[in-house]
Amino acid sequence: MLSATNKSMVQPFGDIAEKYDLLNDFMSLGLHRAWKRTLVELLSSSLNQTHQVLDLATGTGDVASLFLNPVPANQIYGADPCQAMMDQGKKRFSKLTHWVRADAESLPFKDNFFKVVTCTFGVRNFHDRSLAFREVARVLEVGGRFGVLEIHPIPRKWRYLPFHFFWKVGIPLWGRLFKRLKAYEYLRDSAAQFISPEVMVEELRPFFDVEYKKALVGGGLVTLIIAKKR
């Protein structure tokens, strides 16, 4: 559940681009695939063959590729500041043609262009969340939807001890194994320092009406949110 949306981390994430999808499987025991499918299914009901879709912090484009059924490939866009990550995606998903190197805070798209924008495990890496949410609202058409999957800090309660152990021991061990400790430690620390699901909902409210919020793991360790542009 890595993303390269923080400029200072673009190079380390580029270094692990080839292991990106394997890491996501390791981190979530493969569950991230089901979470992403659920997100896309919830959003696909509002889509037709004329709509444009943007996957923000797209990484290798696995979420963007899930929209290939409801939307033509040439109307699906993936944006990420890490070119190495997107280069891996181009190898995996050759049908996708729109790969754009961009930060969430400065999107090179015209106003009201997209029907749906998604961001999976990337919001916590935004340099300026308020500015990024404003940009998402700008490029979404009125009534368009913003779908988010995100990981949040682990509560300090005894039943979450296995999560804490995995976070403090398992992730650095994985990083040392692949000699990319800096990127893996960043993943751990960015999640630990991130906001709660409730705070994220409040930060979205100036731009969106939150229609759907569901805790997927541990009462809120992983949360799915769908918000509608007013």
Z-matrix of the N, CA and C atoms (Angstrom, degrees):
N
C 1 1.462
C 2 1.521 1 109.78
N 3 1.289 2 113.93 1 50.44
C 4 1.445 3 121.37 2 -179.67
C 5 1.509 4 110.29 3 -95.51
N 6 1.307 5 115.18 4 154.56
C 7 1.451 6 120.46 5 171.80
C 8 1.507 7 108.14 6 -146.62
N 9 1.320 8 116.19 7 155.69
C 10 1.459 9 120.62 8 -176.52
C 11 1.506 10 111.46 9 -110.73
N 12 1.328 11 118.72 10 32.90
C 13 1.446 12 119.37 11 -173.94
C 14 1.517 13 113.31 12 -78.92
N 15 1.320 14 119.82 13 -11.85
C 16 1.450 15 122.58 14 175.28
C 17 1.526 16 108.20 15 -89.54
N 18 1.324 17 117.32 16 121.68
C 19 1.464 18 121.58 17 -173.78
C 20 1.520 19 112.38 18 -56.34
N 21 1.345 20 117.55 19 -37.57
C 22 1.451 21 120.52 20 -177.66
C 23 1.520 22 112.35 21 -67.71
N 24 1.354 23 117.27 22 -13.60
C 25 1.450 24 120.82 23 -178.18
C 26 1.521 25 113.19 24 -107.81
N 27 1.325 26 118.05 25 4.75
C 28 1.458 27 119.31 26 -176.86
C 29 1.521 28 111.20 27 -59.62
N 30 1.336 29 118.79 28 -45.87
C 31 1.453 30 120.67 29 -177.87
C 32 1.517 31 112.78 30 -65.52
N 33 1.363 32 119.32 31 -49.09
C 34 1.464 33 117.84 32 176.97
C 35 1.519 34 113.43 33 -57.91
N 36 1.342 35 117.14 34 -38.49
C 37 1.451 36 118.96 35 178.85
C 38 1.521 37 110.78 36 -70.21
N 39 1.308 38 116.51 37 -32.68
C 40 1.456 39 119.05 38 174.06
C 41 1.514 40 111.39 39 -62.70
N 42 1.327 41 116.24 40 -35.23
C 43 1.459 42 120.86 41 -179.84
C 44 1.522 43 112.62 42 -65.19
N 45 1.347 44 116.70 43 -28.51
C 46 1.463 45 119.14 44 -178.35
C 47 1.532 46 111.85 45 -107.04
N 48 1.309 47 116.94 46 15.74
C 49 1.465 48 120.07 47 -175.59
C 50 1.523 49 112.02 48 -55.78
N 51 1.328 50 117.46 49 -39.04
C 52 1.458 51 119.90 50 -177.91
C 53 1.524 52 111.96 51 -69.29
N 54 1.350 53 117.37 52 -21.83
C 55 1.462 54 121.29 53 -179.00
C 56 1.526 55 111.58 54 -101.89
N 57 1.313 56 117.29 55 2.74
C 58 1.465 57 122.35 56 -172.55
C 59 1.528 58 112.74 57 -55.43
N 60 1.301 59 117.76 58 -52.26
C 61 1.461 60 120.67 59 -176.48
C 62 1.520 61 111.90 60 -70.67
N 63 1.319 62 117.07 61 -35.50
C 64 1.460 63 120.86 62 175.72
C 65 1.519 64 110.43 63 -63.17
N 66 1.325 65 116.62 64 -40.63
C 67 1.461 66 120.63 65 179.01
C 68 1.525 67 110.87 66 -63.33
N 69 1.311 68 117.49 67 -43.63
C 70 1.460 69 120.27 68 178.53
C 71 1.526 70 111.24 69 -58.65
N 72 1.330 71 116.69 70 -39.90
C 73 1.460 72 120.06 71 176.86
C 74 1.526 73 110.78 72 -64.37
N 75 1.313 74 116.18 73 -42.36
C 76 1.464 75 121.01 74 179.66
C 77 1.518 76 111.09 75 -63.79
N 78 1.335 77 116.20 76 -46.46
C 79 1.458 78 120.93 77 -175.26
C 80 1.518 79 112.75 78 -64.63
N 81 1.313 80 117.46 79 -34.60
C 82 1.465 81 121.03 80 -173.81
C 83 1.525 82 113.28 81 -112.74
N 84 1.339 83 116.98 82 6.67
C 85 1.466 84 121.38 83 -174.46
C 86 1.534 85 110.70 84 56.92
N 87 1.305 86 115.54 85 32.12
C 88 1.459 87 121.62 86 178.57
C 89 1.514 88 114.76 87 83.82
N 90 1.336 89 117.32 88 -4.29
C 91 1.467 90 120.01 89 -175.64
C 92 1.515 91 113.17 90 -69.28
N 93 1.333 92 117.64 91 -22.77
C 94 1.461 93 119.70 92 -178.50
C 95 1.531 94 111.20 93 -58.39
N 96 1.324 95 116.96 94 -29.49
C 97 1.465 96 120.13 95 180.00
C 98 1.530 97 111.00 96 -65.33
N 99 1.328 98 116.57 97 -43.15
C 100 1.464 99 120.41 98 178.22
C 101 1.521 100 110.81 99 -68.39
N 102 1.321 101 117.82 100 -39.18
C 103 1.471 102 121.06 101 178.70
C 104 1.522 103 110.03 102 -60.97
N 105 1.309 104 116.41 103 -43.63
C 106 1.463 105 120.34 104 -178.55
C 107 1.526 106 111.35 105 -67.84
N 108 1.316 107 116.91 106 -39.16
C 109 1.466 108 119.47 107 176.69
C 110 1.528 109 110.93 108 -62.96
N 111 1.334 110 115.83 109 -39.70
C 112 1.467 111 119.44 110 178.05
C 113 1.518 112 110.77 111 -61.86
N 114 1.322 113 116.82 112 -44.35
C 115 1.463 114 121.44 113 178.92
C 116 1.529 115 110.53 114 -58.45
N 117 1.320 116 116.86 115 -48.67
C 118 1.464 117 121.25 116 -177.55
C 119 1.525 118 110.81 117 -66.53
N 120 1.311 119 117.92 118 -39.14
C 121 1.468 120 120.46 119 178.12
C 122 1.523 121 111.46 120 -62.17
N 123 1.320 122 117.10 121 -41.24
C 124 1.460 123 120.63 122 179.72
C 125 1.531 124 111.84 123 -64.96
N 126 1.313 125 116.35 124 -32.67
C 127 1.460 126 120.52 125 -177.52
C 128 1.530 127 112.93 126 -88.19
N 129 1.320 128 117.01 127 -23.58
C 130 1.466 129 120.49 128 -173.05
C 131 1.525 130 113.32 129 -68.93
N 132 1.329 131 116.86 130 -23.21
C 133 1.470 132 119.00 131 -178.08
C 134 1.523 133 112.24 132 -64.14
N 135 1.333 134 117.09 133 -21.56
C 136 1.466 135 120.36 134 -179.32
C 137 1.526 136 112.30 135 -94.53
N 138 1.336 137 117.36 136 2.19
C 139 1.460 138 121.08 137 -174.03
C 140 1.520 139 112.42 138 -103.15
N 141 1.333 140 115.11 139 149.77
C 142 1.460 141 120.80 140 168.41
C 143 1.525 142 108.96 141 -137.67
N 144 1.307 143 117.15 142 -176.78
C 145 1.465 144 122.52 143 -172.28
C 146 1.528 145 114.00 144 -67.35
N 147 1.324 146 118.56 145 -8.25
C 148 1.463 147 121.12 146 -179.32
C 149 1.528 148 112.93 147 -98.41
N 150 1.319 149 117.99 148 -7.41
C 151 1.462 150 121.37 149 -171.54
C 152 1.527 151 113.07 150 -87.53
N 153 1.324 152 114.21 151 152.97
C 154 1.462 153 122.22 152 176.48
C 155 1.538 154 108.72 153 -104.70
N 156 1.341 155 116.09 154 142.71
C 157 1.466 156 122.47 155 -178.78
C 158 1.523 157 109.39 156 -127.34
N 159 1.320 158 116.40 157 138.68
C 160 1.464 159 122.19 158 175.78
C 161 1.517 160 109.61 159 -121.40
N 162 1.328 161 116.23 160 127.49
C 163 1.462 162 121.65 161 170.93
C 164 1.515 163 107.58 162 -104.69
N 165 1.318 164 115.30 163 110.99
C 166 1.460 165 122.66 164 -174.88
C 167 1.527 166 110.05 165 -90.15
N 168 1.349 167 116.85 166 142.81
C 169 1.468 168 121.37 167 -171.85
C 170 1.521 169 108.35 168 55.43
N 171 1.305 170 116.20 169 49.44
C 172 1.464 171 122.65 170 -168.13
C 173 1.509 172 114.34 171 -68.30
N 174 1.358 173 118.18 172 -22.60
C 175 1.457 174 119.48 173 -178.51
C 176 1.514 175 110.56 174 60.79
N 177 1.327 176 116.90 175 -120.48
C 178 1.461 177 121.02 176 179.99
C 179 1.524 178 112.33 177 -91.67
N 180 1.331 179 117.48 178 7.35
C 181 1.463 180 120.40 179 171.48
C 182 1.513 181 115.96 180 81.70
N 183 1.332 182 118.42 181 18.46
C 184 1.465 183 118.73 182 -177.10
C 185 1.526 184 112.26 183 -66.00
N 186 1.340 185 116.88 184 -35.96
C 187 1.472 186 119.16 185 177.82
C 188 1.527 187 110.02 186 -72.99
N 189 1.316 188 117.40 187 -43.35
C 190 1.468 189 120.26 188 177.85
C 191 1.528 190 110.88 189 -54.71
N 192 1.322 191 116.63 190 -39.59
C 193 1.465 192 120.56 191 -177.86
C 194 1.520 193 112.30 192 -66.07
N 195 1.330 194 117.99 193 -25.06
C 196 1.464 195 121.18 194 -179.48
C 197 1.525 196 112.56 195 -70.38
N 198 1.325 197 116.61 196 -14.96
C 199 1.469 198 120.44 197 178.17
C 200 1.526 199 112.44 198 -88.33
N 201 1.315 200 118.11 199 3.92
C 202 1.458 201 120.52 200 -175.57
C 203 1.527 202 113.14 201 -67.15
N 204 1.317 203 118.52 202 -19.59
C 205 1.466 204 119.68 203 176.74
C 206 1.526 205 112.61 204 -78.72
N 207 1.341 206 119.44 205 -52.16
C 208 1.465 207 117.90 206 -177.61
C 209 1.523 208 114.95 207 -78.36
N 210 1.344 209 117.84 208 -18.09
C 211 1.467 210 121.15 209 -172.38
C 212 1.531 211 109.50 210 -133.75
N 213 1.330 212 119.19 211 139.70
C 214 1.469 213 120.93 212 176.06
C 215 1.525 214 111.98 213 -61.41
N 216 1.306 215 116.84 214 147.88
C 217 1.468 216 121.68 215 -175.82
C 218 1.517 217 112.78 216 -56.79
N 219 1.336 218 117.38 217 -36.19
C 220 1.468 219 119.22 218 -176.86
C 221 1.523 220 113.11 219 -76.97
N 222 1.334 221 117.69 220 3.42
C 223 1.464 222 121.45 221 176.09
C 224 1.529 223 111.70 222 -115.06
N 225 1.341 224 115.33 223 13.45
C 226 1.456 225 121.57 224 177.79
C 227 1.528 226 108.46 225 -111.92
N 228 1.326 227 116.01 226 127.58
C 229 1.462 228 122.14 227 -177.80
C 230 1.531 229 109.55 228 -118.41
N 231 1.316 230 115.80 229 139.05
C 232 1.456 231 121.76 230 172.19
C 233 1.513 232 109.05 231 -118.74
N 234 1.338 233 117.19 232 130.51
C 235 1.467 234 121.09 233 -179.11
C 236 1.527 235 109.87 234 -126.48
N 237 1.328 236 115.85 235 135.80
C 238 1.461 237 121.95 236 -179.59
C 239 1.531 238 107.48 237 -162.61
N 240 1.339 239 118.36 238 145.67
C 241 1.467 240 119.11 239 177.21
C 242 1.517 241 113.98 240 -78.58
N 243 1.343 242 117.57 241 -10.35
C 244 1.467 243 120.35 242 -177.12
C 245 1.529 244 110.44 243 -98.98
N 246 1.316 245 116.26 244 104.92
C 247 1.456 246 120.96 245 -177.43
C 248 1.527 247 111.77 246 -64.89
N 249 1.330 248 117.23 247 -37.90
C 250 1.465 249 120.47 248 -178.70
C 251 1.520 250 111.10 249 -60.76
N 252 1.330 251 115.98 250 -37.21
C 253 1.455 252 119.37 251 178.98
C 254 1.536 253 110.29 252 -65.70
N 255 1.321 254 115.86 253 -45.71
C 256 1.463 255 118.90 254 -179.86
C 257 1.524 256 111.79 255 -67.01
N 258 1.327 257 117.37 256 -31.09
C 259 1.461 258 119.90 257 176.74
C 260 1.529 259 110.95 258 -62.04
N 261 1.320 260 116.63 259 -36.48
C 262 1.461 261 120.15 260 174.66
C 263 1.528 262 110.12 261 -64.97
N 264 1.336 263 115.64 262 -40.19
C 265 1.459 264 119.86 263 179.34
C 266 1.515 265 112.56 264 -63.32
N 267 1.311 266 116.80 265 -37.60
C 268 1.464 267 120.19 266 179.48
C 269 1.523 268 111.29 267 -61.74
N 270 1.328 269 116.62 268 -32.18
C 271 1.459 270 120.88 269 177.80
C 272 1.526 271 110.95 270 -72.35
N 273 1.322 272 116.11 271 -37.60
C 274 1.462 273 120.77 272 -176.36
C 275 1.518 274 112.72 273 -79.67
N 276 1.329 275 115.78 274 -39.44
C 277 1.466 276 120.07 275 -172.42
C 278 1.530 277 109.42 276 -124.31
N 279 1.297 278 115.10 277 77.04
C 280 1.467 279 120.95 278 -173.76
C 281 1.528 280 112.21 279 -67.70
N 282 1.335 281 118.14 280 -19.83
C 283 1.464 282 120.37 281 179.85
C 284 1.531 283 111.32 282 -71.01
N 285 1.314 284 117.00 283 -26.61
C 286 1.466 285 120.16 284 179.98
C 287 1.524 286 109.35 285 -76.98
N 288 1.320 287 116.10 286 131.12
C 289 1.469 288 120.30 287 -173.37
C 290 1.526 289 113.87 288 -117.00
N 291 1.335 290 118.27 289 -16.84
C 292 1.465 291 120.98 290 -176.54
C 293 1.533 292 110.57 291 -105.13
N 294 1.321 293 116.40 292 95.69
C 295 1.458 294 123.13 293 176.52
C 296 1.523 295 107.48 294 -114.61
N 297 1.330 296 117.27 295 120.49
C 298 1.463 297 121.28 296 -172.17
C 299 1.524 298 109.68 297 -124.27
N 300 1.312 299 115.92 298 123.90
C 301 1.465 300 119.81 299 176.64
C 302 1.524 301 108.48 300 -81.56
N 303 1.323 302 116.92 301 112.49
C 304 1.465 303 120.31 302 -174.50
C 305 1.518 304 110.44 303 -162.39
N 306 1.324 305 115.33 304 151.89
C 307 1.459 306 122.63 305 172.86
C 308 1.520 307 109.52 306 -91.15
N 309 1.318 308 115.71 307 151.99
C 310 1.467 309 120.38 308 -179.39
C 311 1.518 310 112.15 309 -62.49
N 312 1.327 311 116.96 310 -27.88
C 313 1.459 312 120.75 311 -176.62
C 314 1.525 313 113.24 312 -80.01
N 315 1.322 314 117.24 313 -8.41
C 316 1.467 315 120.50 314 -178.64
C 317 1.532 316 108.64 315 -148.60
N 318 1.320 317 115.89 316 82.87
C 319 1.460 318 120.84 317 -174.94
C 320 1.529 319 110.75 318 -89.42
N 321 1.322 320 118.01 319 130.44
C 322 1.475 321 121.76 320 -176.64
C 323 1.529 322 112.53 321 -86.67
N 324 1.328 323 116.13 322 51.09
C 325 1.458 324 121.18 323 -179.81
C 326 1.522 325 109.04 324 -129.16
N 327 1.318 326 115.83 325 152.79
C 328 1.458 327 119.58 326 -179.01
C 329 1.524 328 110.93 327 -75.98
N 330 1.316 329 115.89 328 164.43
C 331 1.457 330 122.50 329 -179.30
C 332 1.532 331 110.96 330 -62.09
N 333 1.334 332 115.21 331 144.78
C 334 1.474 333 122.30 332 171.93
C 335 1.528 334 112.61 333 57.29
N 336 1.302 335 116.96 334 35.98
C 337 1.468 336 121.07 335 -173.75
C 338 1.531 337 113.28 336 -88.81
N 339 1.334 338 117.07 337 -34.54
C 340 1.461 339 121.31 338 -172.52
C 341 1.524 340 112.53 339 -106.02
N 342 1.302 341 115.13 340 148.05
C 343 1.461 342 122.16 341 172.78
C 344 1.521 343 110.68 342 -87.92
N 345 1.330 344 116.50 343 -33.64
C 346 1.464 345 122.64 344 -178.63
C 347 1.524 346 109.36 345 -138.16
N 348 1.333 347 115.91 346 137.56
C 349 1.466 348 122.64 347 169.73
C 350 1.522 349 106.98 348 -125.54
N 351 1.321 350 117.00 349 136.45
C 352 1.458 351 121.28 350 176.02
C 353 1.521 352 110.23 351 -122.22
N 354 1.319 353 114.92 352 156.03
C 355 1.465 354 121.07 353 172.82
C 356 1.525 355 107.48 354 -151.29
N 357 1.319 356 117.00 355 115.15
C 358 1.456 357 120.86 356 -178.71
C 359 1.530 358 110.11 357 -112.13
N 360 1.319 359 115.38 358 116.99
C 361 1.459 360 123.52 359 177.27
C 362 1.523 361 112.21 360 57.29
N 363 1.329 362 115.65 361 38.38
C 364 1.453 363 120.16 362 178.25
C 365 1.510 364 114.25 363 -126.38
N 366 1.330 365 117.93 364 -19.40
C 367 1.463 366 120.29 365 -175.78
C 368 1.522 367 111.08 366 -60.75
N 369 1.325 368 117.57 367 -37.61
C 370 1.465 369 119.22 368 -177.34
C 371 1.525 370 112.66 369 -65.77
N 372 1.339 371 116.97 370 -13.98
C 373 1.458 372 121.04 371 -179.54
C 374 1.523 373 113.28 372 -100.29
N 375 1.340 374 116.93 373 -0.02
C 376 1.458 375 118.75 374 177.22
C 377 1.525 376 109.80 375 -63.04
N 378 1.318 377 115.21 376 138.39
C 379 1.466 378 119.77 377 177.64
C 380 1.525 379 111.05 378 -68.82
N 381 1.317 380 116.89 379 -37.25
C 382 1.469 381 122.98 380 -179.57
C 383 1.529 382 107.16 381 -140.71
N 384 1.336 383 117.00 382 98.52
C 385 1.464 384 119.87 383 -174.65
C 386 1.517 385 112.55 384 -62.85
N 387 1.314 386 117.35 385 -41.81
C 388 1.458 387 120.13 386 -178.67
C 389 1.525 388 110.94 387 -60.57
N 390 1.321 389 116.58 388 -44.38
C 391 1.460 390 120.59 389 178.76
C 392 1.529 391 110.62 390 -66.08
N 393 1.318 392 116.41 391 -40.16
C 394 1.466 393 119.78 392 179.06
C 395 1.527 394 111.08 393 -64.63
N 396 1.329 395 116.96 394 -43.45
C 397 1.468 396 119.62 395 178.51
C 398 1.531 397 110.78 396 -64.17
N 399 1.310 398 116.25 397 -35.77
C 400 1.470 399 119.96 398 177.02
C 401 1.529 400 110.35 399 -64.43
N 402 1.325 401 116.32 400 -41.12
C 403 1.461 402 120.94 401 178.69
C 404 1.531 403 111.38 402 -65.28
N 405 1.330 404 116.15 403 -41.89
C 406 1.465 405 119.38 404 177.24
C 407 1.522 406 110.15 405 -60.05
N 408 1.342 407 116.13 406 -44.61
C 409 1.468 408 120.05 407 178.77
C 410 1.530 409 111.06 408 -62.76
N 411 1.321 410 116.86 409 -36.67
C 412 1.466 411 120.19 410 -179.39
C 413 1.524 412 111.61 411 -63.66
N 414 1.340 413 117.30 412 -44.27
C 415 1.461 414 119.79 413 -174.77
C 416 1.528 415 112.19 414 -82.98
N 417 1.333 416 117.85 415 -12.75
C 418 1.461 417 121.45 416 175.91
C 419 1.521 418 110.43 417 -83.58
N 420 1.317 419 116.97 418 142.22
C 421 1.457 420 119.95 419 172.25
C 422 1.525 421 109.53 420 -73.67
N 423 1.307 422 117.08 421 159.32
C 424 1.457 423 121.15 422 177.40
C 425 1.529 424 108.74 423 -59.17
N 426 1.325 425 116.57 424 129.38
C 427 1.450 426 120.79 425 -175.87
C 428 1.519 427 113.71 426 88.23
N 429 1.335 428 116.74 427 -7.51
C 430 1.461 429 120.53 428 176.72
C 431 1.515 430 111.13 429 -69.88
N 432 1.326 431 116.44 430 161.50
C 433 1.460 432 120.72 431 -173.00
C 434 1.526 433 112.63 432 -119.17
N 435 1.332 434 113.71 433 143.05
C 436 1.456 435 123.26 434 177.65
C 437 1.523 436 107.23 435 -112.88
N 438 1.343 437 116.80 436 115.06
C 439 1.457 438 121.60 437 -179.46
C 440 1.518 439 111.17 438 -105.58
N 441 1.332 440 117.07 439 129.76
C 442 1.460 441 122.44 440 -174.58
C 443 1.527 442 110.57 441 -128.76
N 444 1.322 443 115.68 442 132.90
C 445 1.455 444 122.41 443 164.34
C 446 1.518 445 106.78 444 -113.97
N 447 1.332 446 117.02 445 133.39
C 448 1.460 447 118.15 446 -178.72
C 449 1.522 448 110.88 447 -150.51
N 450 1.320 449 114.60 448 153.62
C 451 1.450 450 122.65 449 176.54
C 452 1.522 451 108.47 450 -104.66
N 453 1.334 452 116.81 451 143.66
C 454 1.461 453 122.28 452 -173.57
C 455 1.529 454 110.66 453 -125.99
N 456 1.336 455 117.95 454 168.51
C 457 1.472 456 120.20 455 -178.57
C 458 1.522 457 112.66 456 -57.59
N 459 1.316 458 115.66 457 146.54
C 460 1.462 459 121.88 458 178.73
C 461 1.527 460 109.29 459 -79.78
N 462 1.322 461 118.69 460 125.79
C 463 1.476 462 120.65 461 178.65
C 464 1.529 463 111.61 462 -59.44
N 465 1.320 464 115.61 463 148.04
C 466 1.471 465 120.74 464 178.78
C 467 1.529 466 109.98 465 -87.95
N 468 1.324 467 115.47 466 68.73
C 469 1.453 468 122.36 467 178.25
C 470 1.521 469 108.32 468 -130.82
N 471 1.334 470 115.96 469 152.46
C 472 1.460 471 119.94 470 -171.79
C 473 1.517 472 112.97 471 -59.69
N 474 1.336 473 118.06 472 -34.53
C 475 1.458 474 119.38 473 -176.90
C 476 1.534 475 112.96 474 -69.14
N 477 1.337 476 115.43 475 -11.66
C 478 1.461 477 119.18 476 178.20
C 479 1.535 478 112.38 477 -98.82
N 480 1.335 479 117.09 478 9.37
C 481 1.461 480 120.18 479 -178.52
C 482 1.534 481 112.90 480 -57.64
N 483 1.344 482 119.81 481 -40.34
C 484 1.474 483 118.21 482 177.51
C 485 1.533 484 112.96 483 -60.18
N 486 1.345 485 116.21 484 -36.16
C 487 1.465 486 119.39 485 177.56
C 488 1.530 487 110.63 486 -65.39
N 489 1.357 488 115.38 487 -43.49
C 490 1.471 489 119.48 488 179.64
C 491 1.523 490 110.68 489 -62.14
N 492 1.325 491 117.01 490 -42.24
C 493 1.465 492 120.54 491 -179.60
C 494 1.533 493 110.50 492 -62.65
N 495 1.310 494 115.95 493 -45.98
C 496 1.466 495 119.98 494 179.60
C 497 1.525 496 110.38 495 -61.39
N 498 1.334 497 116.01 496 -42.12
C 499 1.456 498 121.23 497 -177.23
C 500 1.528 499 111.81 498 -65.89
N 501 1.351 500 116.62 499 -40.30
C 502 1.462 501 120.85 500 -173.99
C 503 1.524 502 113.07 501 -86.83
N 504 1.335 503 116.06 502 -28.77
C 505 1.462 504 119.42 503 -174.94
C 506 1.526 505 111.60 504 -110.88
N 507 1.327 506 116.95 505 -47.97
C 508 1.459 507 120.33 506 -174.36
C 509 1.513 508 114.02 507 -65.17
N 510 1.341 509 116.62 508 -43.64
C 511 1.464 510 119.73 509 -176.81
C 512 1.527 511 112.06 510 -66.77
N 513 1.359 512 119.94 511 -49.27
C 514 1.475 513 118.44 512 176.96
C 515 1.525 514 112.67 513 -60.33
N 516 1.348 515 117.19 514 -34.86
C 517 1.460 516 120.10 515 178.53
C 518 1.522 517 110.49 516 -62.80
N 519 1.329 518 115.51 517 -43.17
C 520 1.465 519 121.11 518 177.11
C 521 1.527 520 110.28 519 -62.02
N 522 1.330 521 116.38 520 -40.66
C 523 1.455 522 120.80 521 179.77
C 524 1.515 523 112.51 522 -64.19
N 525 1.323 524 116.33 523 -42.09
C 526 1.466 525 120.05 524 178.53
C 527 1.525 526 110.80 525 -66.56
N 528 1.322 527 115.57 526 -36.69
C 529 1.461 528 119.89 527 -179.62
C 530 1.524 529 110.84 528 -59.12
N 531 1.333 530 116.73 529 -40.17
C 532 1.452 531 121.16 530 -178.95
C 533 1.534 532 112.69 531 -99.04
N 534 1.337 533 116.32 532 7.46
C 535 1.463 534 122.33 533 177.21
C 536 1.528 535 111.97 534 57.09
N 537 1.310 536 115.44 535 39.51
C 538 1.464 537 121.75 536 178.84
C 539 1.533 538 108.62 537 -136.87
N 540 1.327 539 115.80 538 50.26
C 541 1.460 540 120.65 539 -171.49
C 542 1.528 541 112.35 540 -62.09
N 543 1.321 542 118.05 541 -36.66
C 544 1.462 543 120.54 542 -175.78
C 545 1.528 544 111.86 543 -58.85
N 546 1.320 545 117.75 544 -46.61
C 547 1.466 546 121.07 545 -178.60
C 548 1.522 547 111.30 546 -65.42
N 549 1.338 548 117.14 547 -38.79
C 550 1.461 549 119.97 548 -178.11
C 551 1.522 550 111.14 549 -71.58
N 552 1.329 551 116.49 550 -37.11
C 553 1.463 552 119.33 551 175.97
C 554 1.527 553 110.56 552 -66.88
N 555 1.315 554 117.01 553 -35.15
C 556 1.458 555 119.63 554 176.74
C 557 1.524 556 110.82 555 -62.23
N 558 1.323 557 117.35 556 -42.27
C 559 1.462 558 121.00 557 176.82
C 560 1.521 559 110.68 558 -56.29
N 561 1.310 560 116.40 559 -49.70
C 562 1.461 561 120.85 560 -179.37
C 563 1.520 562 111.44 561 -61.01
N 564 1.330 563 116.75 562 -48.52
C 565 1.462 564 120.62 563 -174.36
C 566 1.524 565 112.22 564 -71.07
N 567 1.335 566 117.88 565 -35.44
C 568 1.461 567 119.76 566 -179.48
C 569 1.518 568 110.72 567 -67.00
N 570 1.325 569 117.39 568 -35.94
C 571 1.463 570 120.31 569 177.20
C 572 1.520 571 110.86 570 -70.14
N 573 1.340 572 116.51 571 -41.95
C 574 1.463 573 120.78 572 -178.35
C 575 1.524 574 112.13 573 -64.50
N 576 1.310 575 117.25 574 -29.76
C 577 1.460 576 121.53 575 -176.59
C 578 1.520 577 113.13 576 -97.69
N 579 1.321 578 117.35 577 1.51
C 580 1.459 579 120.59 578 -175.66
C 581 1.524 580 110.86 579 -77.61
N 582 1.323 581 115.07 580 170.34
C 583 1.455 582 122.42 581 -178.45
C 584 1.537 583 110.85 582 -82.20
N 585 1.316 584 116.13 583 166.43
C 586 1.455 585 121.75 584 176.80
C 587 1.525 586 110.12 585 -77.28
N 588 1.339 587 118.21 586 163.08
C 589 1.470 588 120.24 587 175.82
C 590 1.523 589 112.26 588 -57.67
N 591 1.333 590 116.76 589 -37.22
C 592 1.463 591 120.67 590 -179.04
C 593 1.521 592 111.88 591 -64.94
N 594 1.317 593 116.41 592 -39.81
C 595 1.462 594 119.92 593 178.87
C 596 1.530 595 109.88 594 -68.72
N 597 1.327 596 117.74 595 -38.71
C 598 1.461 597 119.78 596 179.31
C 599 1.527 598 110.86 597 -63.28
N 600 1.333 599 116.70 598 -39.96
C 601 1.458 600 119.85 599 176.75
C 602 1.521 601 110.58 600 -59.29
N 603 1.338 602 117.34 601 -43.04
C 604 1.462 603 120.75 602 179.41
C 605 1.529 604 111.38 603 -64.80
N 606 1.321 605 117.40 604 -34.80
C 607 1.466 606 120.35 605 178.84
C 608 1.530 607 111.71 606 -71.37
N 609 1.315 608 116.62 607 -25.68
C 610 1.465 609 120.42 608 177.67
C 611 1.527 610 112.22 609 -78.56
N 612 1.321 611 117.76 610 -26.84
C 613 1.467 612 122.04 611 -170.26
C 614 1.532 613 115.37 612 -59.55
N 615 1.329 614 120.77 613 -31.45
C 616 1.471 615 118.08 614 177.29
C 617 1.534 616 113.84 615 -62.04
N 618 1.329 617 116.44 616 -20.06
C 619 1.465 618 120.24 617 -174.60
C 620 1.528 619 113.33 618 -118.09
N 621 1.329 620 117.13 619 -21.94
C 622 1.462 621 121.28 620 -171.09
C 623 1.535 622 111.50 621 -138.89
N 624 1.310 623 114.72 622 158.78
C 625 1.460 624 122.05 623 165.07
C 626 1.527 625 107.26 624 -99.37
N 627 1.320 626 116.74 625 120.13
C 628 1.461 627 120.60 626 -179.35
C 629 1.525 628 108.99 627 -77.68
N 630 1.336 629 115.75 628 116.61
C 631 1.466 630 121.57 629 -175.89
C 632 1.525 631 113.02 630 -95.60
N 633 1.321 632 116.40 631 -27.76
C 634 1.461 633 119.36 632 -170.89
C 635 1.522 634 108.86 633 -149.24
N 636 1.320 635 116.46 634 133.74
C 637 1.461 636 121.59 635 176.24
C 638 1.514 637 107.86 636 -146.16
N 639 1.324 638 116.09 637 125.23
C 640 1.456 639 120.02 638 -177.95
C 641 1.522 640 110.25 639 -140.95
N 642 1.329 641 116.07 640 130.80
C 643 1.457 642 121.40 641 173.73
C 644 1.520 643 108.52 642 -80.14
N 645 1.311 644 117.38 643 126.48
C 646 1.455 645 122.16 644 -177.08
C 647 1.521 646 112.51 645 -98.49
N 648 1.337 647 116.87 646 -27.13
C 649 1.462 648 120.98 647 -177.70
C 650 1.520 649 109.29 648 -140.59
N 651 1.327 650 115.89 649 133.54
C 652 1.466 651 121.87 650 168.29
C 653 1.507 652 115.63 651 53.16
N 654 1.318 653 118.44 652 37.64
C 655 1.457 654 120.03 653 177.02
C 656 1.509 655 114.63 654 71.71
N 657 1.326 656 117.55 655 13.26
C 658 1.457 657 119.26 656 176.42
C 659 1.509 658 115.03 657 138.42
N 660 1.334 659 118.51 658 7.90
C 661 1.466 660 119.65 659 176.35
C 662 1.524 661 110.55 660 -64.05
N 663 1.321 662 116.01 661 -37.34
C 664 1.460 663 121.98 662 172.62
C 665 1.526 664 106.97 663 -125.76
N 666 1.331 665 116.00 664 129.25
C 667 1.456 666 121.11 665 -174.38
C 668 1.525 667 110.16 666 -128.59
N 669 1.328 668 114.75 667 141.63
C 670 1.456 669 122.42 668 174.89
C 671 1.533 670 108.05 669 -111.08
N 672 1.321 671 116.55 670 126.39
C 673 1.467 672 122.48 671 -179.22
C 674 1.510 673 109.45 672 -129.69
N 675 1.320 674 116.53 673 136.50
C 676 1.463 675 122.18 674 171.91
C 677 1.514 676 108.02 675 -123.18
N 678 1.342 677 115.02 676 125.75
C 679 1.460 678 121.22 677 -177.50
C 680 1.525 679 109.43 678 -125.04
N 681 1.327 680 115.78 679 144.05
C 682 1.460 681 122.40 680 -176.09
C 683 1.523 682 110.55 681 -110.46
N 684 1.337 683 116.09 682 131.33
C 685 1.461 684 119.85 683 177.51
C 686 1.522 685 110.42 684 -69.67
N 687 1.318 686 116.00 685 132.72
C 688 1.455 687 120.11 686 179.50
C 689 1.534 688 110.66 687 -70.33
